[in-house]
Amino acid sequence: MLQILLLLLLSSTSQRVSGYKKANTCVCQLNSTMWLFPAQKFKYVLEELHTCEGSLNNLQEEADRLHKHVNKMQTIDTTNMKTVKEKLRYLKNNVETCKSIPKDFRGMCVGLITNISDPITTKVSPHGKSYVSGSWGKQAQKESEGQKNSYWVQPLLSSHIWGNTVRLYQTYEDFMASTNHREFTFASSYSDPSTNEGPNAVLYGEALYYHCYRSADVCRYDLEANEVKRVTLPGTGVGFNNKFPYCYYDCRLNSDVDVEADETGLWALYATLGNHGNLVISRLVWDSEVKSLNVTQTWETRLFKKAVSNAFMVCGVMYATRYVNEYREEVFYAFDTATGKEDNSLAIRLEKVAKGVASLSYNPTNKQIYMYNDGYLLAYQAYF
């Protein structure tokens, strides 16, 4: 009896069968069903495939629904977070308002500014109108004795960005005639750490206050002692070195930090990354006993600094301006540090003789506003 080995290709298995010889032939019996197409098995696999496709489709739909749900949650959380941040900003401003406020802080001005006159003083800078950036004004401290009626000009002589001198006139007549002045040098070079950066200075008492060179600091130069003290402004990512300048139409180079004075004292206006580039207001106080400059309070506004052409302080209220055309600015916004409230419905015109506004400051001794207007020095009367 012969043994025959047959290979079954479809199943990839082998089967051994017995055969016998009959009439010179080999005869064996085979199970032919092993070569039949596995229809039942194919049907089962096909059904499984359809079921799997259905499951995948269901999973895809579920994944899409989950993705939409996550996006919705993210949107809601973002909105909620913005609301929470705004409430925190409001509460923080209220805390700052209630903290260390002088008794005569409120009620110094009867309401907001209602009008600003046309220029009552117009003069070309004594350094020449080619120096388009700088600041100027009158002594801003009422109680000042030595410099009570003095006027000053602080031009930015290097690249319209940096300055290291201030020119002082003892009287208005001397200022208008550009005579009898005294020059003070408060930094040895334009890259000295005590150099002024940007059009931002103010003369208050016996000292010039300004933004220190490439830093988040405000400097105080004592005209009598010939020394500089400084303080670092608070906030996350304080803008300097042209990070958050005044802009609106054209940006004024390196106008990141603006030092102002009013009836309540000294202020610094600037922007921070932590406040999304919006204006921040900090109150500055000079401690004459320990000879240190300090920041006592800080308020955060919702006004984007680069959407503002300039700003100034009056009676604890910050006013912001915007460009209208080559010969006009407009006071359009006010933020009251006494209440934490803002008003963006103002429309007070401010005439000028040139396009660019380098600096704008208020003087509490005569309620005048001083503008450094591309080399022209302009003064206005404020009305309440």
Rosetta blueprint (number, residue, H / E / L):
1 M L
2 L E
3 Q E
4 I E
5 L E
6 L E
7 L E
8 L E
9 L L
10 L L
11 S L
12 S L
13 T E
14 S E
15 Q E
16 R E
17 V E
18 S E
19 G E
20 Y E
21 K E
22 K E
23 A L
24 N L
25 T E
26 C E
27 V E
28 C E
29 Q L
30 L L
31 N L
32 S H
33 T H
34 M H
35 W H
36 L L
37 F L
38 P L
39 A H
40 Q H
41 K H
42 F H
43 K H
44 Y H
45 V H
46 L H
47 E H
48 E H
49 L H
50 H H
51 T H
52 C H
53 E H
54 G H
55 S H
56 L H
57 N H
58 N H
59 L H
60 Q H
61 E H
62 E H
63 A H
64 D H
65 R H
66 L H
67 H H
68 K H
69 H H
70 V H
71 N H
72 K H
73 M H
74 Q H
75 T H
76 I H
77 D H
78 T H
79 T H
80 N H
81 M H
82 K H
83 T H
84 V H
85 K H
86 E H
87 K H
88 L H
89 R H
90 Y H
91 L H
92 K H
93 N H
94 N H
95 V H
96 E H
97 T H
98 C H
99 K L
100 S L
101 I L
102 P L
103 K L
104 D L
105 F L
106 R L
107 G L
108 M L
109 C L
110 V L
111 G L
112 L L
113 I L
114 T L
115 N E
116 I E
117 S L
118 D L
119 P L
120 I L
121 T E
122 T E
123 K E
124 V E
125 S L
126 P L
127 H L
128 G L
129 K L
130 S L
131 Y L
132 V L
133 S L
134 G E
135 S E
136 W E
137 G E
138 K E
139 Q L
140 A L
141 Q L
142 K L
143 E L
144 S L
145 E L
146 G L
147 Q L
148 K L
149 N L
150 S L
151 Y E
152 W E
153 V E
154 Q E
155 P E
156 L L
157 L L
158 S E
159 S L
160 H L
161 I L
162 W E
163 G E
164 N L
165 T E
166 V E
167 R E
168 L E
169 Y E
170 Q L
171 T L
172 Y H
173 E H
174 D H
175 F H
176 M H
177 A H
178 S L
179 T L
180 N L
181 H E
182 R E
183 E E
184 F E
185 T E
186 F L
187 A L
188 S L
189 S L
190 Y L
191 S L
192 D L
193 P L
194 S L
195 T L
196 N E
197 E E
198 G L
199 P L
200 N L
201 A L
202 V E
203 L E
204 Y E
205 G L
206 E L
207 A E
208 L E
209 Y E
210 Y E
211 H E
212 C E
213 Y L
214 R L
215 S L
216 A L
217 D E
218 V E
219 C E
220 R E
221 Y E
222 D E
223 L L
224 E L
225 A L
226 N L
227 E E
228 V E
229 K E
230 R E
231 V E
232 T E
233 L L
234 P L
235 G L
236 T L
237 G L
238 V E
239 G L
240 F L
241 N L
242 N L
243 K L
244 F L
245 P L
246 Y L
247 C L
248 Y L
249 Y L
250 D L
251 C L
252 R L
253 L L
254 N L
255 S L
256 D L
257 V L
258 D E
259 V E
260 E E
261 A E
262 D E
263 E L
264 T L
265 G E
266 L E
267 W E
268 A E
269 L E
270 Y E
271 A E
272 T E
273 L L
274 G L
275 N L
276 H L
277 G L
278 N E
279 L E
280 V E
281 I E
282 S E
283 R E
284 L E
285 V E
286 W E
287 D E
288 S L
289 E L
290 V L
291 K L
292 S E
293 L E
294 N E
295 V E
296 T E
297 Q E
298 T E
299 W E
300 E E
301 T E
302 R E
303 L E
304 F E
305 K H
306 K H
307 A H
308 V L
309 S L
310 N E
311 A E
312 F E
313 M E
314 V E
315 C L
316 G L
317 V E
318 M E
319 Y E
320 A E
321 T E
322 R E
323 Y E
324 V E
325 N E
326 E L
327 Y L
328 R E
329 E E
330 E E
331 V E
332 F E
333 Y E
334 A E
335 F E
336 D E
337 T L
338 A L
339 T L
340 G L
341 K L
342 E E
343 D E
344 N L
345 S L
346 L L
347 A L
348 I E
349 R E
350 L E
351 E E
352 K L
353 V L
354 A L
355 K L
356 G L
357 V L
358 A L
359 S E
360 L E
361 S E
362 Y E
363 N E
364 P L
365 T L
366 N L
367 K L
368 Q E
369 I E
370 Y E
371 M E
372 Y E
373 N E
374 D L
375 G L
376 Y E
377 L E
378 L E
379 A E
380 Y E
381 Q E
382 A E
383 Y E
384 F L
